[in-house]
Amino acid sequence: MVFIRVLVLLGILAGATTGSAQPSIKIAKLKYGGGGDWYANKTSLPNLIKFCNAELKMNINPAEDVVEVGSPDLFTYPFIHMTGHGNVVFTDAEARNLRQYLLSGGFLHIDDNYGLDQFVRREMKKVFPDLSFVELPFDHPIYRVKYVFSDGLPKVHEHDGKHPQGFGLIWQGRLVCYYSYETDLGNGWEDQSVYNDPEELRKKALQMGANLISYAFMIL
């Protein structure tokens, strides 16, 4: 269950003991079927990685990887980011693979880039038929592991006039998947020139993203 996290900690320790500047950890964006734009927000993860390395002294490879839902390579990443606007379809084999990844210690962050909600809720039911997304309380560790967000998720972009919400899938007491909804968190990680968001808003988005990665790595 903790296999992936053990590998991460070994990588961190190896970097610390050898003094090596070589990145010891990689994270990835999830490639899925169904026609949705899994590839959206091209500058998001690289910018978040840069922020985590600079501000939290992490040692993450600066280039994001792309991994398919059904690939055995999924198990080499402690943190997987999923985004998009449209349809998502997991085959039965892909759902089993994603489930095993999450049960083995992996962590999935789903960020609704507006339009993903109905599809991702349906497909995650294939992964965990007995689980449903629950809204996390604002005192959950994910909102304060590094940066404190007393009111939960920051609101990055407006769509339907709804408050941002953070949902989780919890397996045997462990948060295995975090779903950010009505916030466009990943848009806040993009290059400033993409949306011309205020720097303070981008900083909040990046800080929340850093919380997600820190929580996934179990750096508490």
N, C-alpha and C positions, 0 to 999 in steps of 0.2 A: 504493500500500500504506500509505503514511503520511499520506494525505490528511486523515483525521479528526484525527490528532494535530497536523498543521500548523495546522488551524483552531483547535484548542484553544490552542496556543501563541500564535497571533496574538491570540486573545481575551484571554489573560493579559497579553501585552505591551501591548495597547491599554488595558487597565484600569490598568496600571502607569504608562504614559506620560501618560495624560490625568488621572490621579488620580480617575477616576470611581468612585463608590460603587455604580454599577449592576452587578448580577451579570452576568458575561460568559459563564458556562458553565451548561448545564443537563444534568441526568442524568434517567434515566427507568426506570420499571418496565415489564417486558415483559408484554403481554397476548397470551395464546395460546389456541388452541381445545382441544377435547377434554373440557371439563367440569371441569377442575381449577380450584382457587381461586387464580388468578393474582393476585388482589387482596388476598391475606392480608397481615397485618402492616402495617396502615394508617399507623402512626406511625413505622415503621422508617426509611425513607429520609429523611423530614424531620428526624428526630433525628440521623441520621448526617451529613447536610449541615450541620446546625447545629454539630455537633462539629468537622467539618473546617474550617468557616469560622472558628470561635472559636479552636481549638487550633493549626491549621496555616496560618491566615491565607489560606485559599482564598477564591475569589470565586464560589461556586456559588449559583445561584438557589435560594432557600429552599424553593420548592415543587417537589415531584417532578412529572414529566410521566408520562403513560402512552402507550406506543407499541405498535402491533400488529406482529407478526413480519414481515408482508408489506408494511408501509408504507415508502414512500421516505423518510419522516421519520426512520426508524431511523438514517440516515447523519448526522443532525445532533447525535447524542449520542455523546460519547466513552466513556461508561460506561452499560451497561444491566444492571439487576438483575432476576433472575427467581427467583420463589419459588412455593410452593404445597405441597399435600398429596396431590394426586391425578393424574388422567390428563392427559397432554399429547399434542397431535397437531399436527404441522406438515404443511401441504400441501407438494407438491413446489415450488410457487412460493415459499412462505414459507421453505422450507429453502434455496433458491437465494439468496433475498434476505439471509437471515441469514449465509450463507456469504460473500457478497460484502461485507457489512458488516464481518465479522471480518477478511477479507483486505485491506480498505481501511484498516485501522488501528483499528477499533472493538474494544471489550473487553466480554465478557459474564461477569457473575458469576451463577452458579446456586447458590442456597441451598436445600438440601433441608429443607423444613419438616416432615419426616417423612411418608413415603409417596410421595415424588416420584421416588425413585431409578430404579426399573425403567423408568419412562416416559421420563424425561429422557435416560437412556442410549440407549434405542431411537431417540428422535427426533434426538438429536445425531449418530447414525450416518447419518441422511439428509443432514445438513449436511456432515459430513466422513466419507464412507464408509471412507476409508483410515486414519483416525485412531481411536485408543482413548484413554480417559482413563488417565493415568499419575499415580501418587502423587508429589507433589513432595517433594524432600528438605527437611529443616528448615533447611538453609543457603541455600535459594532466596531471592533478593532480596525476594520478596513478603512474607516473614516478618521482614524487617528494614529495609524501605525507609524507614520513619519510626519505628516502634516495634519492638523486638526481641521475637520469640516463638521462643525457643530450642527449644521442644518442639512447634512447630507450632500449630495452631488451639487456641484455648481451648474448653473444654467448657462450653456454656451450659445445655442441658437434657438430661436423661437419658431414653433410650427403651429401647434394647435392650442396654445394658451394653457398648456398643462404644466404642472410642477414636475421637475425631474424626479425620477425614482430609481432606486437601486434595488434590484431583485437578486435573489440567490437560490441556487439549488444546493441543498444541504444533505449530505450522505453520512449517516452515522455520526452526526455532530460536526462534520467537517464541511466547510464551504468549498465546493469543487468548481462552481461556475458562478461568476458574477455578471449580471446583465444590467447595463446602464441604458435607461430609457428616457426619452424626452429631454435629452441634454445635448446630444451631438458632441460628446466628450472628445472623440477622435478628431473632429473638425478643429477643436481648440488646440490640438497638437500640431496642426499643419503649419507650413511656412506662413509667416504673417501676411505675405503678399497674396495668399490664396483667398482669404476672406476679409482681410483688413480689420480683424478683431483687435480691440484694445489690448495692449501688452499685459495689463493686470488680469484680464480675463484669460488670456493664453497661459499666464503663469499659474492661475488657479487650476486650469484644466491639466497642465503638466504635473502639478503637485498631486492632483488626484490620481493621475496615471501612475505617478511614482509610488503612491500608496498601494495601488493594485499590484505592481510588480514586487514591491517590498513584502506585501502580504503573501504573494505566491511563493516567494523565495524563503519565507519564514524568517526574515530578518526582523525580529521584533525588538 
